[in-house]
Amino acid sequence: MKKLKLYTKTFFYTLGLLLFIVFMAHALLYFLTPQVPLELSADTSHAETMLTGSINLTPYIKQMILKVLPISLGCCILVSILCSLLFSKQITVPVKHISAVTERMARMDKTAVCEIHAQDEIGVLADNINDLYQNLLTAIESLEMEKQRVQEAERSRVEFLRAASHELKTPLTALNAVLENMILGIGKYRDYETYLPECKEMTEQLSDMVREILETSKLGSPMKSEALAETDLSLFLLPLCEPYEQIAKARGLIFRLDLSAGFCAVLPQRMFGKAVSNILANAVAYTKEGGKISLCFRKSDLIIENECTPIPAEALPHVFEPFYRPDYARNREDGGNGLGLYIVDTLLKEMELPYSFQPMEQPTGMRFVISLKDKI
């Protein structure tokens, strides 16, 4: 059996109820007609004598009702049909609109909106559906962004582990070859006093690299929960820069520290300190002999500059990749392990701090700028 649609069902239900009321009203009017006797009396004041008695008018009243009943029924039926049509339309049109809109919502049409501005329960239902759909879209968008972030993090982690394994493989192979030649007593490797210290130095470098790799792999998980704290940057950076100032002096470098324009910012202190430390370590490692390193504030920016050979334009996009070293710094002793700027990039992105790393022309070198405008 084919199911009736809502409009048709509502129309027949309403029409049936109205017709039932109409027929019941007419039936009661007909069958419950009261007995109406007409009393007659004699009048002796005239010459003619009047008879007394009574006449039952009920048959005449019923006869009149029967004559009027078809017209009354026809008018009531017509009115019932019109009222049923109007009532059914008034009830079902908003429901049909809501049904059509929810079908579009099921297809994830972002423009779907229930445009019913009524103050009754149907209007409240439409508003609730709109709010629910907007919350659903927001939740889906958040999940998509989180999914992309997780995929990007996983892809970065895989690339980092692949690069780490490659970086560890080379020195391990070299160390293994030296030790094997020493064990076999081949050529110059018989001189244990010379090559054992070299092996120890290589193992220390490997140890430092492994420690750095482990620390880098933890970025983004425990540090995410670090609480923000209002930080006086002048007081915070002063002890942070002291070790690098001493290293610079020992290497014949000039370290200029100007914290007079410092200000307060709301930051995760551990993450920010780690980022600045890596930038300073990178600056000290790459500054040419007799060159200058400077740290200062300019408006809401923290600026770290060092005089060195500027990084070529083609290499700049890659300096924040893990284990990347420019051609002139391929030596691990001079150029580090290539994780410093990668850690800086990871930390600054985690703190949502914009930054730039660009060459300087006068004097020649590199300038690192961290914008703290949104953290003040």
Secondary structure, 3 states (H helix, E strand, C coil): CCCCCHHHHHHHHHHHHHHHHHHHHHHHHHHCCCCCEEEECCCCCCCCCCCCEEEECHHHHHHHHHHHHHHHHHHHHHHHHHHHHHHHHHHHHHHHHHHHHHHHHHCCCCCCCCCCCCCCHHHHHHHHHHHHHHHHHHHHHHHHHHHHHHHHHHHHHHHHHHHHHHHHHHHHHHHHHHHHHHHHCCHHHHCHHHHHHHHHHHHHHHHHHHHHHHHHHCCCCCHHHCCCEEEEHHHHHHHHHHHHHHHHHHCCCEEEECCCCCCEEEECHHHHHHHHHHHHHHHHHHCCCCCEEEEEEECCEEEEEEECCCCCCCCHHHCCCCCCCCHHHCCHHHHCCCCHHHHHHHHHHHCCCCEEEEEECCCCEEEEEEECHHHC
